[in-house]
Amino acid sequence: MQQEIYFRQLLAGRELAQANPAAGQMRNFMYLIGDPAKREAVIVDPAWDVMSLLKVAQEDGYNVVGALVTHYHPDHCGGSLFGFKVEGIARLLEEQGMPIFVNKHEADGLKKVTGVSDTDLHKVDDGDTTRVGDVEVRFLHTPGHTPGSQCFMIGNRLVAGDTLFVQGCGRVDLPGGDPEAMYYSLTGKLAKLPPDTILYPGHDYGGSPTSTIADELRQNYYLKVHSLEDWRRLMGLA
């Protein structure tokens, strides 16, 4: 019998931050994940409208005990974006102290972008786990979009940040991007997850808000590249 999990997918510009035109354009997904028995939850990529995220959790009867960050770009964690300020984990910590889980390769970038301190961060590595109540979260290091990009496995759910989208993948031409690392993250790690794994991306860029690994293997061109040489050609590097 599969463990019951509290799981909410929230879209910036729709469920949250409705008055912020930039949030509507960026179409970030944020997530609440928790244990229904112990009523504890974490926020994935708290940005844009932190108080509303906390309010949703509170109205659902959950105490937020931590945050998981997929990567250090401001639309996912707060900071300066295109000349304007995005609230994020710094605002969250002002409201409520809690551990911020970040990949160890992303910690310095996260501190620089958000201004949080080293003591606020819980640095994790590929394969590490944490628990929200009795719900296990497994961390997958998936570099490519940024050096410390990570995904989260919760049961058969994959929260993929900007590594894998529905019928797409994250950019590799931004500072810290690595096309070769992205190739191996996609084809060597995520494509090998069980086919019934449910994909929850970091942005609403596809035809639907979720997918499965099986469907992405059939429809997502970026998971169907057969060699690094072909990938480099696709990225305009060959």
N, C-alpha and C positions, 0 to 999 in steps of 0.2 A: 504494500500500500504506500503510495507516494505521500511524502510529508506535506502537510498543509503549509502554505507560505502566503504571507501578506505581500502583495506585489501590485504597485500602481505605476503606470506609465503616464507622465504628465508633459504636455507640449507647451513650450513657451510661446506666448502670443495667442494661445487659445484657452487652456485651463488656468494659466498663470501669466502675469505680466501682460495682460490684454491691452493696456494703454501704451505699451512701449513698442513703437513701430520697428525698432531694430530687432527686438525679440521675435516679432512676427516674421521678419525677413530671415532671421537665422534659423528658426524652426528647430531649436534644441529640444531634445527629450531629456527629462529628468525623471528619476525613479525613486520610489519609496519601497524598501524591502524589509520585511520583518517577520517576527514570530507571533502568530495569533494567540498562543498560549501565554507567553510572557509579556506580550504587548510592547515589545521593543522593536525599533526600526532604525535603519540607516538611510541616509540620502545619497544617491549617486549623482555626482556633478551638480552640487547646489549653486545655482547662479540665477541671475535675472530678477528673482522675486523670492528672496529667502524667507521672509515672514509668511508668505502665502504657503510655501512648502511646509513650514512648521505648523501652520494652521490646519492644513489638510491632514497631516499626521495626527494632530491633536484631536480634530473632529472625528477621525476614525478610531480614536482611542489608543493611540500609540505614543510612546515616549521616544524621541530621537536620541540615540546614544552614540552616533558616529556618522562620519561621511566617507564615502569612497570616491576617489578622483581618478577618472580615466586618463587624463593628461592635462598639461598646464596651459592650454590655450584659454584666454579670458572668457570666452563664451561658455566654458564648462566649469570654471572655478572662480571667475571674477578678475577684475583688473581693467586695464585700459585697452579699448578696442576701437580702432578707426577714429580715435580722437574723443571718444566718450567713455564714461565710466560704467562698468558692469559690476553690480554687487555680487558677492560670492562668499567664499569660505571665511574671509576676514569678517564680514558682517555676521555670518553664522556664529563665529567664535565670540563676537561681541555680545551676542544674545545668550549663548549657551556654550560653555566649555565642553569639548569632546575630542576624541582622537580623529585625526584626518589620515586616512590610509592612502598612501601614494607609493608607486614603485620607486625603488631606491635610486634608479637612474633618472628619475623625474623630480626628485626632491629639491635640488638646487634651483631648477627652473621654476618650480611652483613657488618657492620662497621669493624669488625675484619678481615674479608676475603679481603675486598677491600681497606680499609684505608680511606674511605670517612667519613665525619663528620656527626654528628647528624643533623646539620642545612641543610644538603643536602637532608634529607629524609622526606618524607610525609608518616606518619604511618597510616595504614588503618586497619579496622576490618571487620569481616564477614558481608556481606550485605551492606557495604558502596558503594558509587558510586562516579565516577568523570565523567567529560565531556571533550571530545576532540572536540572542536567546539560545535556542537549540538549532537554529537554521545555519547551516554551513555555507560560507562563501569562499570559493577558491579563486585565487588570483592567477591570471595568465598574462605573462609578459609578451606583448605583441608589438615590438618596435617597428617603425616605418613612418608613421605619421609624425611621431616624435620619438626620441630615444627611449623614453620610459612609458610609452603608451601601454595600457593594460586593459584587459577585459575581465569580467567577473562571471563565474559559473555558479548558479544557484539551482540545484536540482538539474532539470533539463533546460534551464533558461540561460542564454548567453547574453549578457549586457556588454555590447561591443564597442561603445564609445565611437571614435572616428576611425577605427580600424576597418570594420566591415559594415557597409550599409545594405539596405535592401536594393539589390541589383547595382551595387557600386562599392567603392572603397574610399578611404580617406586620401587626401592630397599628400603628395610626397615632395612638393616643390617649395614648401615653406621652410623657414629656418629650423634645422634639426631633423628635417625629413630625410629618409634614406630609402630609395626605391628598392634596393636589393633586400634590405631587411623586411620591407613590406611584403615582397614576394614570398619570403620564407614564412612570415607570420600568417599570411593567407593560405598558401598552398601546403605548407609544412605543419601547420598547427590547426587553424580553424577549419580548414576543409576536411580534416581527419576526425573531427568531432562526430558523435553519433548523428545519423541523418535526421532523427526526430528532434534534435536540439532546436529550440525556438530562439530565433534571433531577435534581439531588441537593440536597435541601433542608437547612435548618439544624435541623429538628426532625422527629421521626417522628409527624406529626399526621394524615397521610392514611391511605388504605386500603392503601398500599404504600410502601416506602422510596424508590422512584424512580418517575419517570414520563418522558414526553417532552413537548416543547413542543406537538406535534401533539395528543396526548391532553389536555393542559391547555387548549388552545384549544377542544376539544370539550366538556370536562367542568368546567372551572374557571370559575365565574361571574365571578370578578374579572378574568379576561382577556377577557370577552365584553361588558363595558360599552362602549357605543357613543359616549358623550359625557361630557365633564367634568360637565355638568349632571346626568346620570344617576348618575355616580359620587358627586357631592356628596349626592344624595338617598340613595344606598345607605349612605353614611357618616353619615347623619343631620344633614347640614349645610345642606340646602336646605329 
